[in-house]
Amino acid sequence: MLDIVAFTNAMRQGTVSFLRPLGLRPFEEASGEIVSFHDDDAVVFPVARSDDRPEFALRIPLDDASNRQWPEQYADLAATVGAIQAHLPAEITILGVEDIPGTEVALLYDWVPGETLTRRVTRSRIRRERDQLYDLLWPLADIAEAMRLGGMVHADIAPGNIVVRPDGRMTLIDLDRMGRREAIDAITPRRRPGYRIPRGGGDPVEEDAFGLLVLMASCAILADAPVPIDHERAPESSHPMLLFSSWDLMDPRRSRLVREIEDELTPLSKRLLDLLVDACTGPSDRIPALLREAVRITRRSVSPPDAIDAETVGTDWHVVPASPQETQTPTAVPHRPAETAFAEEHGAVMSWPKPKPLDVAQEESAPVADTNEGAARARVPETLQWQTTTGLVDMLQGLGERGVAIERPTRRGRRVEQRRQAVAAELQDALAHNDRDALVRLAMSGSLAELGESRRSDLLQVVRALSHEAISRAVASDDDGAVVTAIDDTVFGRDTDLDPVFRERVHLARSRLRWTDTMVEAIRTGDVDTCASLMENPPGGAVDRLPETVRNRARELVERHDAVRDAHEFIAAGDAEGLVRALGRLVVVSPAWTDYLDADAVEHLLGIEQIEHHLVQRLRQGPVPQANQWMVDMVIAAGRLPDADRKAGLTPGEVRSRIDLQSSARATTHPSD
């Protein structure tokens, strides 16, 4: 194994034997650290003879096993002709290494200017340059076609292995597994999370096609939908998941992310998503054809991108100065056009906020005021025409404020005064005895209009009497909405304004309606915590008054909430048996259980071998119960389903049917079919 620290020190001191004759030195950060980029198989150093920009990329294998395959493999790539050459680094040279323990060969090739696809996508999203995301589709289609026509396999398609050049073209890097399609048996694809066929079993050609289809769909969707990239989906690494996690791809039809973005997509993005869904759920041998269809519709829908200026990589780097003791004259290296290799994988994850809806002002026509006070006074109604209790209060109060025209002491005037006194006496008696029938009769007959000015408290009592019958009917109907509607807040402003016989019933109706409205909103927005809190102490009879579908959904959310809470507690406590019970409860109400639990934490506590062992036992017994479907998910995500088939002693068709019986939405095509 290469000692990276020792090799870095040797580069700093200028004692690397195969670099000294070439006059090449590494770059260093402002902090003085040597610039390097690490991946799974090798470490790469940008090198040059001057301090303005990198000229070459020096790639050193980390494992001795890589040394034996590189010379033949890269010599074969160097001899490749056709369109694929435009997507590979130029001038690949294999250097013999003698004095570096842990490695025997090194690669030197032209540095490719630009930035990785990961960084280009992240930068475009931070700057909200969505059009630049569409510009990535045509070059990705070019790579797909060049690989297909050239009969080549990359075997490690991921965004960190694709460099976007300043002119918009793309270059494949990390070619350690790349080879000709006819040598497919000797090529082992990387199968990175987020870019591998969900059910496993795909050959390198199919894995390449799947990875490119994921990248094309991701770029198109990110150009359309304001979707945040979760930190769990996109950790700081060379090959983050741009959009879809492994769990989203296992069956996109069950993915919460897919459900959230479907309505935001343009026809092109929607079609690419549909092709990706087919690739995730169908036979793996159909995936190359699905990629060809993606290339076809992309070239029909978008134009080739214009050249885009990319940020220069490493502009703040400086070449490590030569040691004073170095006296050997550098061997001239033929000048070749500098083209780039790796780019930093930093870059903040940023989400685009959904645009806020515009506030539309609603203009209401104000009633035209009647300025003719004399006409208003002359039009005192003989009977009160009203539609609501509030309208009646206003009308009665208005009568009191306007008063009645003063009559001269004539016979007619005396009769009016006598009638007014009789009405006042009847009103006072009705108020004193709370005689609602008398109050209603006085109000409806129009007699109160003869009283002139009245106290507002008396008028309110009249209106409350008028409301009593409506409240009684509402209470008799046992309809909470009708009960609350019958209580006018302008009339019954305080609890004590209500008769005791109605007070508790009105309180119950109001609390039920508040509870129901809050519950429905919590279910609509997926606020599980609020839903669970409401179900802990509902008003009497409130749960039964929910519509059946809403009631069932509320109970499912509460069960999910409790199961998720218990599962987190069991994970924290290291209680494997408790976690298995909680998972069984959770998956019954939420097949997409990985939206709520960290699958890596589950695997760490239970162990994938143990999970596979228990699944094999279940498969032998017959159809897998719904409560055990999480085991199926874990085994599929780990690419171990074919092993489980074999250990269970079942054919792929038998296993598929035993899984299908539990969930029609599950991806059921077996990789061996």
C-alpha positions as CSV (number, residue, x, y, z in Angstrom):
1,M,0.0,0.0,0.0
2,L,1.3,3.4,-1.0
3,D,2.5,5.6,1.9
4,I,1.0,8.9,0.9
5,V,2.7,10.9,3.5
6,A,6.1,9.6,2.5
7,F,5.4,10.2,-1.2
8,T,4.2,13.7,-0.5
9,N,7.3,14.6,1.4
10,A,9.5,13.2,-1.4
11,M,7.6,15.4,-3.9
12,R,8.2,18.4,-1.7
13,Q,11.9,17.7,-1.4
14,G,12.2,17.1,-5.1
15,T,13.5,13.5,-4.7
16,V,11.0,11.6,-6.8
17,S,13.2,10.0,-9.4
18,F,10.7,9.9,-12.3
19,L,9.6,13.5,-11.8
20,R,13.1,15.1,-11.6
21,P,14.1,14.5,-15.2
22,L,10.8,16.0,-16.3
23,G,11.2,19.2,-14.2
24,L,7.7,18.7,-12.8
25,R,6.8,19.8,-9.3
26,P,3.6,19.6,-7.3
27,F,1.4,22.6,-6.4
28,E,0.8,23.7,-2.8
29,E,-2.1,25.4,-1.0
30,A,-1.8,28.8,0.6
31,S,-1.4,26.8,3.9
32,G,1.7,25.0,2.5
33,E,0.0,21.6,2.0
34,I,0.6,19.7,-1.2
35,V,-2.5,19.7,-3.4
36,S,-3.9,16.2,-4.0
37,F,-7.2,14.5,-4.7
38,H,-8.0,11.1,-3.4
39,D,-10.5,8.5,-4.7
40,D,-11.0,4.9,-3.9
41,D,-8.1,3.5,-6.0
42,A,-5.5,6.3,-6.4
43,V,-4.3,9.7,-5.3
44,V,-3.8,12.4,-8.0
45,F,-1.4,15.4,-7.8
46,P,-1.5,18.3,-10.2
47,V,2.0,19.0,-11.4
48,A,3.7,21.6,-13.6
49,R,7.0,23.4,-14.3
50,S,5.7,26.8,-13.5
51,D,3.3,28.3,-11.0
52,D,0.6,29.7,-13.3
53,R,-1.5,26.5,-13.8
54,P,-1.4,22.7,-13.7
55,E,0.0,21.1,-16.8
56,F,-0.3,17.4,-16.0
57,A,-2.1,15.1,-13.6
58,L,0.0,12.5,-11.8
59,R,-2.0,9.5,-10.7
60,I,-0.5,7.0,-8.2
61,P,-2.3,3.8,-7.3
62,L,-3.0,3.2,-3.7
63,D,-3.1,-0.6,-4.0
64,D,-0.4,-2.9,-5.5
65,A,-3.2,-4.8,-7.3
66,S,-3.8,-1.8,-9.5
67,N,-0.1,-1.8,-10.6
68,R,-0.4,-5.1,-12.5
69,Q,-3.5,-4.2,-14.6
70,W,-2.7,-0.6,-15.4
71,P,0.0,-0.9,-18.1
72,E,-2.0,-3.2,-20.4
73,Q,-5.3,-1.5,-19.7
74,Y,-4.2,2.1,-20.3
75,A,-2.2,1.0,-23.4
76,D,-5.4,-0.4,-24.7
77,L,-7.2,2.9,-24.0
78,A,-4.5,4.9,-25.7
79,A,-5.0,2.9,-28.8
80,T,-8.8,3.5,-28.8
81,V,-10.1,5.5,-31.8
82,G,-13.4,7.2,-32.5
83,A,-15.7,9.6,-30.8
84,I,-14.8,8.3,-27.3
85,Q,-11.3,9.8,-27.6
86,A,-12.9,13.3,-27.3
87,H,-14.1,12.3,-23.9
88,L,-10.8,10.9,-22.5
89,P,-7.7,12.7,-21.1
90,A,-5.0,13.3,-23.7
91,E,-1.5,11.8,-23.8
92,I,-1.8,9.1,-21.2
93,T,1.8,8.0,-20.3
94,I,2.7,5.1,-17.9
95,L,5.8,5.8,-15.9
96,G,7.9,3.2,-14.2
97,V,8.4,3.8,-10.4
98,E,11.4,2.3,-8.6
99,D,12.0,4.2,-5.4
100,I,8.4,4.5,-4.0
101,P,7.4,1.7,-1.7
102,G,3.9,0.3,-2.4
103,T,3.7,1.1,-6.1
104,E,5.4,0.2,-9.3
105,V,3.7,2.4,-11.9
106,A,2.3,5.9,-12.2
107,L,0.2,7.6,-14.8
108,L,0.8,11.0,-16.3
109,Y,-1.7,12.7,-18.5
110,D,-2.7,16.2,-19.6
111,W,-4.6,18.2,-16.9
112,V,-8.1,18.8,-18.1
113,P,-9.3,22.4,-17.4
114,G,-12.8,22.7,-15.9
115,E,-14.7,21.4,-13.0
116,T,-16.4,18.1,-12.1
117,L,-20.1,17.6,-12.8
118,T,-20.7,17.6,-9.0
119,R,-19.3,21.1,-8.6
120,R,-20.9,22.4,-11.8
121,V,-24.4,21.3,-10.6
122,T,-23.8,22.6,-7.1
123,R,-22.5,26.0,-8.4
124,S,-25.4,26.4,-10.9
125,R,-27.9,25.7,-8.1
126,I,-26.2,28.1,-5.7
127,R,-26.3,30.9,-8.3
128,R,-29.8,29.8,-9.4
129,E,-28.6,29.4,-13.0
130,R,-31.1,26.7,-14.0
131,D,-30.4,27.0,-17.7
132,Q,-26.9,25.8,-17.2
133,L,-28.3,22.6,-15.7
134,Y,-30.2,22.0,-19.0
135,D,-26.9,22.6,-20.8
136,L,-25.5,19.5,-19.2
137,L,-27.9,17.1,-20.8
138,W,-26.5,17.3,-24.4
139,P,-22.9,16.5,-23.3
140,L,-24.1,13.6,-21.1
141,A,-26.0,12.3,-24.2
142,D,-22.7,12.7,-26.2
143,I,-20.8,10.5,-23.7
144,A,-23.5,7.9,-23.8
145,E,-23.5,7.7,-27.6
146,A,-19.7,7.8,-27.8
147,M,-19.4,4.9,-25.3
148,R,-22.0,2.9,-27.1
149,L,-20.6,3.4,-30.6
150,G,-17.0,2.9,-29.4
151,G,-17.9,-0.4,-27.6
152,M,-16.4,1.0,-24.3
153,V,-17.3,0.4,-20.7
154,H,-16.3,2.9,-18.0
155,A,-17.6,0.9,-15.0
156,D,-17.6,3.8,-12.6
157,I,-20.1,6.4,-13.8
158,A,-20.5,9.1,-11.1
159,P,-20.5,12.9,-11.1
160,G,-17.0,13.2,-9.6
161,N,-15.6,11.1,-12.5
162,I,-16.9,13.5,-15.2
163,V,-15.2,16.9,-15.8
164,V,-17.1,19.7,-17.6
165,R,-14.7,21.6,-19.8
166,P,-14.8,25.4,-20.3
167,D,-16.4,24.9,-23.7
168,G,-19.2,22.7,-22.2
169,R,-17.8,19.3,-23.4
170,M,-17.3,16.5,-20.9
171,T,-14.3,14.3,-20.1
172,L,-14.4,11.0,-18.3
173,I,-11.7,10.5,-15.7
174,D,-10.8,7.8,-13.2
175,L,-10.3,5.2,-16.0
176,D,-9.0,2.4,-13.8
177,R,-11.8,0.1,-14.7
178,M,-12.5,1.2,-18.2
179,G,-12.2,-1.2,-21.1
180,R,-13.6,-2.7,-24.2
181,R,-17.1,-4.2,-24.1
182,E,-15.8,-7.6,-25.4
183,A,-13.7,-7.9,-22.3
184,I,-16.7,-7.4,-20.1
185,D,-16.0,-10.5,-18.0
186,A,-12.8,-9.0,-16.8
187,I,-14.4,-5.7,-15.8
188,T,-15.9,-5.3,-12.3
189,P,-18.1,-2.2,-12.1
190,R,-17.8,0.0,-9.0
191,R,-21.6,0.1,-8.3
192,R,-21.6,3.3,-6.2
193,P,-24.6,4.1,-4.0
194,G,-27.0,6.3,-5.9
195,Y,-25.7,5.2,-9.3
196,R,-26.0,1.4,-9.2
197,I,-28.9,-0.8,-10.4
198,P,-31.1,-1.2,-7.3
199,R,-31.5,-4.9,-7.5
200,G,-28.0,-5.7,-8.5
201,G,-27.0,-8.2,-11.1
202,G,-26.3,-5.8,-13.9
203,D,-23.2,-6.2,-16.1
204,P,-20.8,-3.2,-16.6
205,V,-22.7,-2.0,-19.7
206,E,-26.0,-1.9,-17.9
207,E,-24.4,-0.3,-14.8
208,D,-22.9,2.5,-17.0
209,A,-26.3,3.0,-18.7
210,F,-28.1,3.2,-15.4
211,G,-25.6,5.7,-14.0
212,L,-25.8,8.0,-17.0
213,L,-29.6,7.8,-16.9
214,V,-29.6,8.8,-13.2
215,L,-27.3,11.8,-14.0
216,M,-29.5,13.0,-17.0
217,A,-32.7,12.7,-15.0
218,S,-31.2,14.4,-12.0
219,C,-29.9,17.4,-14.0
220,A,-33.2,17.9,-15.8
221,I,-35.2,17.6,-12.6
222,L,-33.0,20.0,-10.7
223,A,-33.4,22.5,-13.6
224,D,-37.2,22.4,-13.1
225,A,-38.0,21.7,-9.5
226,P,-36.9,23.8,-6.5
227,V,-35.7,20.7,-4.6
228,P,-33.2,20.9,-1.8
229,I,-30.3,18.5,-1.7
230,D,-30.3,16.8,1.7
231,H,-26.9,16.6,3.4
232,E,-27.6,12.9,3.9
233,R,-28.0,12.5,0.1
234,A,-25.0,14.7,-0.8
235,P,-22.2,14.2,1.7
236,E,-18.9,16.0,1.1
237,S,-17.2,13.4,-1.1
238,S,-16.1,13.1,-4.7
239,H,-19.2,11.2,-5.8
240,P,-22.2,12.6,-3.9
241,M,-25.8,11.7,-4.8
242,L,-26.9,14.8,-6.7
243,L,-30.6,14.1,-6.1
244,F,-31.7,10.5,-5.7
245,S,-30.6,8.3,-2.8
246,S,-30.3,4.5,-3.1
247,W,-33.6,4.3,-1.3
248,D,-35.3,6.6,-3.8
249,L,-34.1,4.4,-6.7
250,M,-35.1,1.1,-5.2
251,D,-38.6,2.0,-6.2
252,P,-39.1,5.6,-7.2
253,R,-42.9,5.2,-7.2
254,R,-42.7,4.9,-3.4
255,S,-40.3,7.7,-3.0
256,R,-41.5,10.8,-1.1
257,L,-39.0,12.9,-3.2
258,V,-40.5,11.7,-6.5
259,R,-44.1,12.4,-5.2
260,E,-43.1,16.0,-4.3
261,I,-41.5,16.9,-7.6
262,E,-43.7,15.2,-10.2
263,D,-46.1,18.2,-10.5
264,E,-43.1,20.6,-11.0
265,L,-41.6,19.0,-14.1
266,T,-41.5,20.0,-17.8
267,P,-42.3,17.3,-20.4
268,L,-38.6,16.5,-21.0
269,S,-37.9,16.1,-17.3
270,K,-41.1,14.1,-16.7
271,R,-40.1,11.7,-19.6
272,L,-36.6,11.2,-18.3
273,L,-38.0,10.5,-14.8
274,D,-40.4,7.9,-16.3
275,L,-37.5,6.2,-18.1
276,L,-35.5,6.2,-14.8
277,V,-38.5,4.6,-13.0
278,D,-38.6,1.9,-15.7
279,A,-34.9,1.3,-15.3
280,C,-35.3,1.0,-11.5
281,T,-38.2,-1.4,-11.6
282,G,-37.7,-3.4,-14.8
283,P,-35.2,-6.0,-16.1
284,S,-31.6,-4.7,-16.1
285,D,-31.1,-5.8,-19.7
286,R,-33.5,-3.2,-20.8
287,I,-31.6,-0.3,-19.3
288,P,-29.2,0.4,-22.3
289,A,-32.3,0.7,-24.5
290,L,-33.9,3.1,-22.0
291,L,-30.7,5.2,-22.1
292,R,-30.8,5.3,-25.9
293,E,-34.4,6.6,-25.7
294,A,-33.2,9.3,-23.2
295,V,-30.5,10.4,-25.6
296,R,-33.0,10.5,-28.4
297,I,-35.6,12.7,-26.6
298,T,-32.9,14.9,-25.2
299,R,-31.4,15.7,-28.6
300,R,-34.9,16.4,-29.9
301,S,-35.8,18.7,-26.9
302,V,-32.7,20.8,-26.2
303,S,-30.0,22.4,-28.3
304,P,-26.2,21.9,-27.9
305,P,-25.0,24.3,-25.2
306,D,-22.9,27.4,-26.0
307,A,-19.4,27.5,-24.5
308,I,-19.6,28.3,-20.8
309,D,-16.7,29.9,-18.9
310,A,-15.8,27.6,-16.0
311,E,-13.9,28.7,-12.9
312,T,-10.2,28.1,-13.3
313,V,-9.1,25.3,-11.0
314,G,-6.2,26.0,-8.7
315,T,-5.6,29.7,-9.4
316,D,-4.5,30.2,-5.9
317,W,-2.0,27.4,-5.9
318,H,1.8,27.8,-6.3
319,V,4.4,25.3,-7.4
320,V,6.6,24.0,-4.6
321,P,10.0,25.8,-5.1
322,A,12.9,23.6,-6.1
323,S,15.4,22.5,-3.5
324,P,18.8,24.3,-3.6
325,Q,20.6,21.0,-3.9
326,E,18.8,20.1,-7.1
327,T,21.3,20.6,-10.0
328,Q,20.0,18.2,-12.6
329,T,18.8,19.9,-15.8
330,P,15.1,19.0,-16.4
331,T,14.4,17.0,-19.5
332,A,12.2,19.0,-21.9
333,V,8.6,17.8,-22.0
334,P,6.9,18.3,-25.4
335,H,4.3,21.0,-25.2
336,R,0.8,19.8,-25.3
337,P,-2.4,21.7,-25.0
338,A,-3.3,21.7,-21.3
339,E,-6.7,20.1,-20.7
340,T,-7.9,19.4,-17.0
341,A,-8.5,16.5,-14.6
342,F,-9.9,16.8,-11.1
343,A,-11.7,19.6,-9.4
344,E,-12.4,20.3,-5.7
345,E,-15.5,18.7,-4.3
346,H,-16.4,21.5,-1.9
347,G,-19.4,23.7,-2.5
348,A,-22.3,24.4,-0.2
349,V,-25.6,22.6,-0.6
350,M,-28.3,25.1,-1.2
351,S,-32.1,24.8,-1.7
352,W,-34.2,27.0,-3.9
353,P,-37.2,28.4,-2.0
354,K,-40.5,27.9,-3.6
355,P,-41.8,31.2,-5.2
356,K,-44.4,32.9,-3.0
357,P,-47.8,33.4,-4.6
358,L,-48.6,37.0,-5.5
359,D,-51.1,38.7,-3.2
360,V,-54.1,39.7,-5.2
361,A,-56.0,42.6,-3.7
362,Q,-59.7,42.1,-3.5
363,E,-61.6,45.4,-3.9
364,E,-65.0,45.7,-2.4
365,S,-67.5,48.4,-3.3
366,A,-68.4,50.5,-0.3
367,P,-72.0,51.3,0.1
368,V,-73.0,54.8,-1.0
369,A,-74.0,56.9,2.1
370,D,-77.4,58.5,2.1
371,T,-76.7,62.2,3.0
372,N,-80.3,63.2,3.1
373,E,-80.9,62.9,6.9
374,G,-84.5,64.2,6.5
375,A,-85.4,61.5,4.1
376,A,-83.7,59.0,6.4
377,R,-85.8,60.1,9.4
378,A,-89.0,60.1,7.3
379,R,-88.3,56.4,6.4
380,V,-88.6,54.9,9.8
381,P,-89.9,51.4,9.0
382,E,-93.1,50.2,10.6
383,T,-91.8,46.6,10.6
384,L,-88.2,45.5,11.1
385,Q,-86.7,43.8,8.0
386,W,-83.5,41.9,9.0
387,Q,-81.6,38.9,7.8
388,T,-79.1,38.3,10.7
389,T,-79.1,38.9,14.4
390,T,-76.3,41.4,14.0
391,G,-78.3,43.3,11.4
392,L,-81.2,43.4,13.9
393,V,-79.0,44.8,16.6
394,D,-77.7,47.5,14.2
395,M,-81.2,48.4,13.1
396,L,-82.6,48.6,16.6
397,Q,-79.7,50.7,17.7
398,G,-80.1,52.9,14.7
399,L,-83.7,53.5,15.6
400,G,-82.7,54.5,19.1
401,E,-80.0,56.9,17.8
402,R,-82.3,58.6,15.3
403,G,-85.3,58.8,17.6
404,V,-88.8,59.4,16.3
405,A,-90.2,62.7,15.0
406,I,-91.8,64.7,17.8
407,E,-95.6,64.8,17.4
408,R,-97.7,67.7,18.4
409,P,-100.1,66.8,21.3
410,T,-103.0,65.8,19.1
411,R,-105.3,62.9,19.5
412,R,-103.2,60.9,17.1
413,G,-100.1,61.8,19.1
414,R,-101.6,60.8,22.3
415,R,-102.6,57.4,20.9
416,V,-99.0,56.9,19.7
417,E,-97.6,57.8,23.1
418,Q,-100.0,55.4,24.8
419,R,-99.0,52.6,22.4
420,R,-95.3,53.4,23.1
421,Q,-95.8,53.2,26.8
422,A,-97.6,49.8,26.4
423,V,-94.8,48.4,24.3
424,A,-92.2,49.7,26.8
425,A,-94.1,48.0,29.7
426,E,-94.4,44.8,27.8
427,L,-90.7,44.9,26.9
428,Q,-89.7,45.5,30.5
429,D,-91.9,42.7,31.7
430,A,-90.5,40.3,29.1
431,L,-86.9,41.3,29.9
432,A,-87.5,40.9,33.7
433,H,-88.9,37.4,33.2
434,N,-86.7,36.5,30.2
435,D,-89.8,35.7,28.3
436,R,-88.3,34.9,25.0
437,D,-91.6,34.3,23.2
438,A,-92.7,37.9,24.2
439,L,-89.4,39.3,23.1
440,V,-89.5,37.6,19.8
441,R,-93.1,38.7,19.2
442,L,-92.2,42.4,20.0
443,A,-89.2,42.3,17.7
444,M,-91.0,40.6,14.8
445,S,-94.1,42.8,15.0
446,G,-92.2,46.0,14.6
447,S,-93.5,47.4,17.9
448,L,-90.1,48.1,19.2
449,A,-89.7,50.8,16.5
450,E,-92.2,52.9,18.4
451,L,-90.0,53.0,21.5
452,G,-87.4,55.4,20.1
453,E,-84.1,55.3,21.9
454,S,-83.5,52.0,23.8
455,R,-80.6,50.8,25.8
456,R,-78.2,48.5,23.9
457,S,-78.3,45.9,26.7
458,D,-82.1,45.7,26.2
459,L,-81.7,45.3,22.5
460,L,-79.1,42.6,22.9
461,Q,-81.4,40.7,25.2
462,V,-84.1,40.9,22.5
463,V,-81.7,39.6,19.9
464,R,-80.6,36.7,22.2
465,A,-84.2,35.8,22.6
466,L,-84.5,35.7,18.8
467,S,-81.4,33.5,18.6
468,H,-82.6,31.0,21.2
469,E,-84.7,29.0,18.8
470,A,-81.9,28.7,16.3
471,I,-79.5,27.5,19.0
472,S,-82.0,25.0,20.3
473,R,-82.5,23.5,16.8
474,A,-78.7,23.3,16.3
475,V,-78.2,21.6,19.6
476,A,-81.0,19.2,18.8
477,S,-79.3,18.3,15.5
478,D,-76.0,17.4,17.3
479,D,-74.2,19.2,14.5
480,D,-71.1,21.0,15.9
481,G,-70.9,23.3,12.9
482,A,-74.6,24.3,13.2
483,V,-74.1,24.9,16.9
484,V,-71.1,27.2,16.5
485,T,-72.8,29.0,13.5
486,A,-75.9,29.8,15.6
487,I,-73.8,31.7,18.2
488,D,-73.1,35.2,16.9
489,D,-70.0,36.6,18.7
490,T,-71.4,40.1,18.5
491,V,-74.5,39.0,20.5
492,F,-73.0,36.4,22.8
493,G,-69.6,38.1,23.5
494,R,-69.1,36.3,26.8
495,D,-69.7,32.8,28.1
496,T,-72.1,34.2,30.6
497,D,-74.3,35.6,27.9
498,L,-75.2,32.0,26.9
499,D,-77.8,30.2,28.9
500,P,-76.2,27.5,31.1
501,V,-78.2,24.8,29.3
502,F,-76.3,25.6,26.1
503,R,-72.9,26.8,27.5
504,E,-71.2,23.4,27.8
505,R,-72.5,22.2,24.5
506,V,-71.2,25.2,22.7
507,H,-67.8,24.9,24.4
508,L,-67.7,21.2,23.3
509,A,-68.7,22.1,19.7
510,R,-66.0,24.8,19.5
511,S,-63.3,22.6,20.9
512,R,-64.2,19.8,18.5
513,L,-64.1,22.0,15.5
514,R,-60.8,23.6,16.5
515,W,-59.4,20.1,17.1
516,T,-60.8,18.8,13.8
517,D,-59.5,21.7,11.7
518,T,-56.0,21.4,13.3
519,M,-56.0,17.6,12.7
520,V,-57.0,17.9,9.1
521,E,-54.3,20.6,8.5
522,A,-51.7,18.4,10.2
523,I,-52.6,15.5,8.0
524,R,-52.6,17.6,4.9
525,T,-49.1,19.0,5.6
526,G,-47.7,15.7,7.1
527,D,-47.2,17.3,10.5
528,V,-46.9,14.0,12.4
529,D,-45.9,15.5,15.7
530,T,-49.0,17.7,15.8
531,C,-51.2,14.8,14.8
532,A,-49.8,12.6,17.5
533,S,-50.2,15.3,20.1
534,L,-53.8,15.9,19.1
535,M,-54.6,12.2,19.4
536,E,-53.3,12.0,22.9
537,N,-56.1,14.1,24.4
538,P,-59.0,14.8,22.0
539,P,-62.2,16.4,23.0
540,G,-65.0,14.0,23.8
541,G,-66.2,12.3,20.7
542,A,-64.0,14.3,18.4
543,V,-62.1,11.3,16.9
544,D,-65.4,9.6,15.8
545,R,-66.6,12.8,14.1
546,L,-63.7,12.8,11.7
547,P,-64.4,11.4,8.2
548,E,-63.5,7.7,8.1
549,T,-60.6,8.3,5.7
550,V,-59.2,11.1,7.8
551,R,-59.6,9.1,11.0
552,N,-57.8,6.1,9.5
553,R,-55.0,8.4,8.2
554,A,-54.6,10.0,11.6
555,R,-54.2,6.7,13.3
556,E,-51.7,5.6,10.7
557,L,-49.6,8.8,11.3
558,V,-49.8,8.3,15.0
559,E,-48.7,4.7,14.7
560,R,-45.8,5.8,12.4
561,H,-44.8,8.6,14.8
562,D,-44.7,6.2,17.8
563,A,-42.9,3.5,15.8
564,V,-40.3,6.0,14.6
565,R,-39.8,7.4,18.1
566,D,-39.4,3.9,19.5
567,A,-37.0,2.9,16.8
568,H,-34.8,5.9,17.4
569,E,-34.8,5.1,21.1
570,F,-33.9,1.5,20.5
571,I,-31.1,2.5,18.1
572,A,-29.7,4.9,20.7
573,A,-29.9,2.2,23.4
574,G,-28.4,-0.5,21.1
575,D,-31.6,-2.7,21.6
576,A,-31.7,-4.9,18.5
577,E,-34.8,-6.8,19.5
578,G,-36.7,-3.6,20.2
579,L,-35.6,-2.2,16.9
580,V,-36.9,-5.2,15.0
581,R,-40.3,-4.8,16.7
582,A,-40.5,-1.1,15.9
583,L,-39.5,-1.7,12.3
584,G,-42.3,-4.3,12.0
585,R,-44.8,-1.8,13.2
586,L,-43.4,1.0,11.1
587,V,-43.3,-0.8,7.7
588,V,-46.9,-1.8,8.0
589,V,-48.1,1.8,8.1
590,S,-45.3,3.3,6.0
591,P,-43.6,1.0,3.4
592,A,-41.2,3.9,2.7
593,W,-39.8,3.5,6.1
594,T,-36.3,4.9,5.1
595,D,-37.9,8.4,4.9
596,Y,-37.9,8.3,8.7
597,L,-35.0,6.1,9.8
598,D,-31.4,6.0,8.9
599,A,-30.9,2.7,7.1
600,D,-27.2,2.8,7.8
601,A,-27.9,3.0,11.6
602,V,-30.3,0.0,11.3
603,E,-27.7,-2.0,9.3
604,H,-25.0,-1.1,11.9
605,L,-27.1,-2.3,14.8
606,L,-28.6,-5.4,13.2
607,G,-25.9,-6.4,10.7
608,I,-26.7,-7.1,7.1
609,E,-25.7,-10.8,7.5
610,Q,-28.2,-11.3,10.2
611,I,-30.9,-9.5,8.3
612,E,-30.2,-11.7,5.3
613,H,-30.3,-14.8,7.5
614,H,-33.7,-13.9,8.9
615,L,-35.1,-13.1,5.4
616,V,-33.9,-16.5,4.1
617,Q,-35.8,-18.2,6.9
618,R,-39.0,-16.1,6.1
619,L,-38.7,-17.0,2.4
620,R,-38.5,-20.7,3.2
621,Q,-41.8,-20.4,5.2
622,G,-43.8,-18.8,2.4
623,P,-44.9,-15.3,1.5
624,V,-43.0,-12.6,3.4
625,P,-45.3,-10.8,5.9
626,Q,-45.7,-7.1,5.6
627,A,-44.0,-6.6,8.9
628,N,-40.8,-8.1,7.5
629,Q,-40.7,-6.1,4.3
630,W,-37.9,-3.9,5.7
631,M,-35.7,-6.9,5.5
632,V,-36.4,-7.2,1.8
633,D,-35.5,-3.5,1.4
634,M,-32.2,-3.9,3.2
635,V,-31.1,-7.0,1.3
636,I,-32.0,-5.5,-2.1
637,A,-30.2,-2.2,-1.3
638,A,-27.1,-4.2,-0.3
639,G,-27.3,-6.1,-3.6
640,R,-27.6,-9.5,-1.7
641,L,-31.0,-10.7,-3.0
642,P,-29.5,-13.2,-5.4
643,D,-27.5,-14.7,-2.5
644,A,-30.7,-14.9,-0.4
645,D,-32.5,-16.7,-3.3
646,R,-29.7,-19.3,-3.4
647,K,-29.6,-19.8,0.4
648,A,-33.4,-20.2,0.6
649,G,-33.2,-22.9,-2.1
650,L,-35.9,-21.1,-4.2
651,T,-36.0,-20.1,-7.8
652,P,-36.1,-16.3,-8.6
653,G,-39.7,-16.7,-9.7
654,E,-40.7,-18.2,-6.4
655,V,-38.9,-15.5,-4.5
656,R,-40.5,-12.8,-6.6
657,S,-44.1,-14.1,-6.0
658,R,-43.5,-14.4,-2.2
659,I,-42.5,-10.7,-2.1
660,D,-45.2,-9.5,-4.5
661,L,-48.0,-10.8,-2.3
662,Q,-47.3,-8.2,0.3
663,S,-46.9,-5.0,-1.7
664,S,-48.1,-4.4,-5.2
665,A,-46.1,-1.2,-5.3
666,R,-42.8,-2.9,-4.7
667,A,-40.3,-3.4,-7.6
668,T,-40.8,-7.1,-8.3
669,T,-38.6,-7.9,-11.3
670,H,-35.9,-10.2,-10.1
671,P,-32.4,-9.5,-11.5
672,S,-31.9,-13.1,-12.5
673,D,-35.1,-13.2,-14.7
